Amino acid sequence: MSKVLPPTEEEERAIAIAWVQEVLETPWNYPRETSLWLNGQALTSLPTEVWQLTALTELNLDSTELTSLPPELGQLKALRLLALANNELAAMPPDLGNLTALIWLTAHDNQLTALPATLGQLTSLRLLQLGNNELTALPAELGQLTALDSLMLDDNHIAVLPAEIGRLTALAGLHVESNELTVVPPEVGQLVALTSLNLDDNQLSSLPPSIGQLTALRELRLASNLFSTFPVELGQLAGLQQLKLENNLLTELAAELCRLTSLAWLFLNDNELVSLPPGMGQMQALSELHVDNNQLTVLPAELGQLVGLKGLHLDGNQLTSL
């Protein structure tokens, strides 16, 4: 009995393209159908018929092994959702700017090195996901996306955020973790709707005073940076509920920390702290306190006032008594 060999890569692509063409030729399905989900098909490129479906509002091309997009993408002006994640795209065509109805754009896990200035024409966009690419900079036109609610730029090589980011006043979530930032522009303080800010794993050693204007902020992540002193500006964030400052170079904490009376989760582990401020006893909302892997020898008695504390993590210190 002869062994049946699995299809080759080229045969798999031919099968996938044939399937797409069959779908496109189904008379009851197109052009009246407005969603086309091709995710997971090994295509590398798309049949030209796709770009003629001008009624499409949703196009999912995730994990299709695409290496490029043609200018004809700009013909799909009714698109509201465009999913391009987990491909091999190195660039976006300038014609992307024609998709002015777009609300949702995901292009994470590609090989993008730059973004076209025409991105700024997508003024209806609410979610932009560009994590895990090769981006080193962002166009100033990003600031024109004033409807944007969520911006994900994690795992790139971005060294500077443009000042124009301050125009994104509807932004609720900003993720710039695992980049190469050394400073945060003061214009970030204009993001008054921001509730979650993730700056983990960068090269930050300070924050601008304007960060204290982010009074809607509930979650702030600053882990794995180069902070040697506690950013006193954080003391103004009265509504903050989670603060992550683990794996920095902190040796002491400023009294301003103790103003964060809404804080429930505080991560200070893997620093070089030798003491904790007695004022922490005022932080009555605190539920989880991580101070493991520091150089603490004693704890302030005032921690005993934290009646809601459920987790106190102390391993890896030099405590002689509790």
C-alpha positions as CSV (number, residue, x, y, z in Angstrom):
1,M,0.0,0.0,0.0
2,S,1.6,3.3,-1.1
3,K,2.1,6.0,1.5
4,V,0.1,9.2,0.9
5,L,2.4,12.2,1.1
6,P,1.2,15.4,2.7
7,P,0.8,18.4,0.3
8,T,3.8,20.6,-0.4
9,E,3.9,24.2,0.6
10,E,3.1,25.3,-3.0
11,E,0.2,22.8,-3.2
12,E,-1.2,24.1,0.1
13,R,-1.1,27.7,-1.3
14,A,-2.8,26.6,-4.6
15,I,-5.5,24.8,-2.6
16,A,-6.1,27.9,-0.4
17,I,-6.3,30.3,-3.4
18,A,-8.7,27.9,-5.2
19,W,-10.9,27.9,-2.1
20,V,-10.9,31.7,-2.0
21,Q,-11.8,31.9,-5.6
22,E,-14.6,29.4,-5.1
23,V,-16.0,31.5,-2.3
24,L,-15.8,34.7,-4.4
25,E,-17.7,33.0,-7.2
26,T,-20.6,31.9,-5.0
27,P,-23.4,34.1,-6.3
28,W,-25.4,34.3,-3.1
29,N,-22.4,35.2,-1.0
30,Y,-20.9,38.2,-2.8
31,P,-21.0,41.1,-3.4
32,R,-24.0,41.3,-1.0
33,E,-22.0,39.7,1.9
34,T,-20.0,42.4,3.7
35,S,-17.5,40.2,5.7
36,L,-14.6,38.2,4.3
37,W,-12.6,36.1,6.8
38,L,-9.6,34.4,5.2
39,N,-7.5,34.0,8.3
40,G,-5.3,30.9,8.5
41,Q,-5.2,30.4,4.8
42,A,-1.7,30.0,3.3
43,L,-2.1,32.6,0.5
44,T,1.0,34.8,0.4
45,S,-1.0,37.0,-2.1
46,L,-4.7,37.5,-2.8
47,P,-6.8,37.0,-6.0
48,T,-7.5,40.4,-7.6
49,E,-11.2,39.7,-7.2
50,V,-10.9,40.5,-3.5
51,W,-10.1,44.2,-4.2
52,Q,-13.3,44.5,-6.3
53,L,-15.5,43.7,-3.3
54,T,-16.2,47.4,-2.5
55,A,-19.1,46.6,-0.2
56,L,-16.9,44.8,2.3
57,T,-17.0,46.2,5.8
58,E,-14.8,43.4,7.4
59,L,-11.7,41.8,6.0
60,N,-9.7,39.4,8.1
61,L,-6.3,38.4,6.6
62,D,-4.6,37.2,9.8
63,S,-2.1,34.5,9.4
64,T,-2.2,34.3,5.7
65,E,1.6,34.6,5.0
66,L,1.1,37.9,3.2
67,T,4.3,39.7,2.3
68,S,2.8,42.8,0.8
69,L,-0.5,44.6,0.1
70,P,-1.3,46.2,-3.3
71,P,-2.5,49.8,-3.8
72,E,-5.9,48.3,-4.6
73,L,-6.5,47.9,-0.9
74,G,-7.5,51.6,-1.0
75,Q,-10.6,50.7,-3.1
76,L,-12.3,49.0,-0.1
77,K,-13.6,52.3,1.3
78,A,-16.4,50.7,3.2
79,L,-14.1,48.7,5.4
80,R,-14.6,49.2,9.2
81,L,-12.4,46.2,10.3
82,L,-9.1,45.2,8.8
83,A,-7.1,42.4,10.4
84,L,-3.5,41.8,9.1
85,A,-1.9,40.2,12.1
86,N,0.8,37.5,12.1
87,N,2.0,37.9,8.5
88,E,5.2,39.0,6.9
89,L,4.4,42.6,5.9
90,A,7.3,45.0,5.8
91,A,5.2,48.0,4.8
92,M,1.7,49.4,4.5
93,P,0.7,51.0,1.2
94,P,0.0,54.8,1.3
95,D,-3.5,53.9,-0.1
96,L,-4.4,52.7,3.3
97,G,-5.3,56.3,4.0
98,N,-8.3,55.9,1.7
99,L,-10.1,53.6,4.2
100,T,-11.6,56.5,6.1
101,A,-14.4,54.4,7.6
102,L,-12.0,52.1,9.3
103,I,-12.6,51.6,13.0
104,W,-10.4,48.6,13.8
105,L,-6.9,48.0,12.4
106,T,-4.7,45.2,13.7
107,A,-1.3,44.6,12.2
108,H,0.7,43.2,15.1
109,D,3.2,40.4,14.6
110,N,4.5,41.5,11.2
111,Q,7.8,43.1,10.1
112,L,6.7,46.7,9.6
113,T,9.6,49.1,9.8
114,A,7.6,52.4,9.2
115,L,4.1,53.7,8.9
116,P,2.8,55.8,6.0
117,A,1.9,59.4,6.8
118,T,-1.5,58.7,5.2
119,L,-2.3,56.7,8.4
120,G,-3.4,60.1,9.8
121,Q,-6.4,60.1,7.4
122,L,-8.1,57.3,9.3
123,T,-9.9,59.7,11.6
124,S,-12.6,57.2,12.5
125,L,-10.1,54.7,13.9
126,R,-10.7,53.5,17.5
127,L,-8.3,50.6,17.8
128,L,-4.8,50.4,16.3
129,Q,-2.7,47.4,17.2
130,L,0.9,47.4,15.9
131,G,2.8,45.4,18.5
132,N,5.7,43.1,17.7
133,N,7.0,44.8,14.6
134,E,10.2,46.5,13.7
135,L,9.1,50.1,14.1
136,T,11.7,52.7,15.1
137,A,9.6,55.9,14.9
138,L,6.0,57.0,14.5
139,P,4.7,59.6,12.0
140,A,3.6,63.0,13.4
141,E,0.3,62.4,11.6
142,L,-0.6,59.8,14.2
143,G,-1.9,62.8,16.2
144,Q,-4.7,63.2,13.8
145,L,-6.4,60.0,15.0
146,T,-8.5,61.8,17.6
147,A,-11.1,59.1,17.9
148,L,-8.5,56.5,18.9
149,D,-9.4,54.6,22.1
150,S,-6.7,52.0,22.2
151,L,-3.1,52.2,20.8
152,M,-0.8,49.2,21.1
153,L,2.9,49.7,20.1
154,D,4.5,47.1,22.3
155,D,7.6,45.1,21.2
156,N,9.1,47.5,18.7
157,H,12.2,49.6,18.6
158,I,10.6,53.0,19.2
159,A,13.0,55.5,20.9
160,V,10.8,58.6,20.8
161,L,7.1,59.2,21.0
162,P,6.0,62.2,18.8
163,A,4.7,65.3,20.6
164,E,1.6,65.0,18.5
165,I,0.5,62.0,20.6
166,G,-0.9,64.5,23.0
167,R,-3.7,65.2,20.6
168,L,-5.2,61.8,21.2
169,T,-7.5,63.0,23.9
170,A,-10.0,60.1,23.6
171,L,-7.2,57.5,24.2
172,A,-8.0,55.2,27.2
173,G,-5.2,52.6,26.7
174,L,-1.6,53.2,25.6
175,H,0.8,50.3,25.4
176,V,4.4,51.1,24.6
177,E,6.1,48.4,26.6
178,S,9.3,46.6,25.3
179,N,10.6,49.5,23.3
180,E,13.7,51.8,23.6
181,L,12.2,54.9,25.2
182,T,14.5,57.0,27.3
183,V,12.0,59.9,27.8
184,V,8.3,60.4,27.9
185,P,7.2,63.6,26.1
186,P,5.3,66.1,28.3
187,E,2.4,66.0,25.9
188,V,1.4,62.6,27.3
189,G,0.0,64.7,30.2
190,Q,-2.8,65.8,27.8
191,L,-4.2,62.3,27.5
192,V,-6.9,63.1,30.1
193,A,-9.0,60.0,29.2
194,L,-6.2,57.5,29.8
195,T,-7.0,54.7,32.2
196,S,-4.1,52.3,31.4
197,L,-0.5,53.2,30.6
198,N,2.1,50.5,30.0
199,L,5.7,51.6,29.8
200,D,7.3,48.4,31.0
201,D,10.7,47.3,29.7
202,N,12.1,50.6,28.3
203,Q,15.1,52.7,29.4
204,L,13.2,55.4,31.5
205,S,14.8,57.0,34.5
206,S,12.3,59.8,35.0
207,L,8.8,61.0,34.1
208,P,7.6,64.5,33.1
209,P,5.7,66.5,35.7
210,S,2.7,66.5,33.4
211,I,2.2,62.8,34.1
212,G,0.4,64.0,37.3
213,Q,-2.4,65.4,35.1
214,L,-3.6,61.9,34.2
215,T,-6.2,61.8,36.9
216,A,-8.3,59.1,35.1
217,L,-5.4,56.7,35.2
218,R,-6.1,53.4,37.0
219,E,-3.2,51.2,35.9
220,L,0.4,52.4,35.5
221,R,3.2,49.9,34.5
222,L,6.8,51.1,34.8
223,A,8.5,47.7,35.5
224,S,12.0,46.9,34.1
225,N,13.2,50.5,33.6
226,L,16.0,52.5,35.1
227,F,14.2,54.4,37.9
228,S,16.5,55.0,40.9
229,T,14.1,57.4,42.7
230,F,10.4,57.3,43.0
231,P,8.7,59.6,40.5
232,V,7.1,62.1,42.8
233,E,4.6,63.2,40.1
234,L,2.8,60.0,40.7
235,G,1.5,61.3,44.0
236,Q,-1.1,63.3,42.1
237,L,-2.8,60.2,40.7
238,A,-5.3,59.8,43.4
239,G,-7.4,57.3,41.4
240,L,-4.6,54.9,40.6
241,Q,-5.4,51.3,41.5
242,Q,-2.4,49.4,40.2
243,L,1.3,50.5,40.1
244,K,4.1,48.3,38.9
245,L,7.6,49.5,39.6
246,E,9.4,46.1,39.9
247,N,12.8,45.4,38.5
248,N,14.1,49.0,38.7
249,L,17.0,50.6,40.7
250,L,14.9,52.1,43.5
251,T,16.7,52.6,46.8
252,E,14.0,54.5,48.7
253,L,10.4,55.6,48.3
254,A,9.2,59.2,48.4
255,A,6.4,60.2,50.8
256,E,4.3,61.0,47.7
257,L,3.7,57.3,47.3
258,C,1.5,57.3,50.4
259,R,-0.9,59.7,48.8
260,L,-2.1,56.9,46.5
261,T,-4.9,55.9,48.8
262,S,-6.9,54.1,46.1
263,L,-4.0,51.8,45.3
264,A,-4.9,48.1,45.6
265,W,-1.9,46.5,43.9
266,L,1.7,47.7,44.4
267,F,4.7,45.9,42.9
268,L,8.1,47.1,44.2
269,N,9.9,43.7,44.0
270,D,13.4,43.3,42.6
271,N,14.7,46.8,43.5
272,E,17.3,47.9,46.0
273,L,15.0,49.3,48.7
274,V,16.4,49.5,52.2
275,S,13.3,50.8,53.9
276,L,9.6,51.5,53.4
277,P,7.9,54.8,54.4
278,P,5.8,54.7,57.6
279,G,3.1,56.7,55.8
280,M,2.2,53.5,53.9
281,G,-0.1,52.8,56.8
282,Q,-2.5,55.3,55.2
283,M,-2.9,53.3,52.0
284,Q,-6.1,51.5,53.3
285,A,-7.1,50.2,49.8
286,L,-3.9,48.1,49.5
287,S,-4.6,44.4,48.9
288,E,-1.3,43.2,47.4
289,L,2.1,44.5,48.3
290,H,5.2,43.0,46.6
291,V,8.5,44.0,48.1
292,D,10.4,40.7,47.6
293,N,14.0,40.7,46.5
294,N,15.1,44.0,48.0
295,Q,17.4,44.9,50.9
296,L,14.9,45.5,53.7
297,T,16.0,44.7,57.2
298,V,12.9,46.0,59.0
299,L,9.3,46.8,58.2
300,P,7.5,49.9,59.5
301,A,5.0,49.1,62.3
302,E,2.4,51.1,60.4
303,L,1.9,48.3,57.9
304,G,-0.1,46.7,60.6
305,Q,-2.8,49.3,59.9
306,L,-3.5,47.8,56.4
307,V,-6.4,45.7,57.5
308,G,-7.4,44.9,53.9
309,L,-4.0,43.5,53.0
310,K,-4.3,40.0,51.6
311,G,-0.8,39.4,50.2
312,L,2.5,40.6,51.6
313,H,5.5,39.3,49.6
314,L,8.8,39.6,51.5
315,D,11.0,36.8,50.2
316,G,14.6,37.7,49.3
317,N,15.2,40.4,51.9
318,Q,17.3,40.6,55.0
319,L,14.6,40.8,57.6
320,T,15.6,39.7,61.1
321,S,12.1,40.0,62.6
322,L,8.5,40.9,61.6
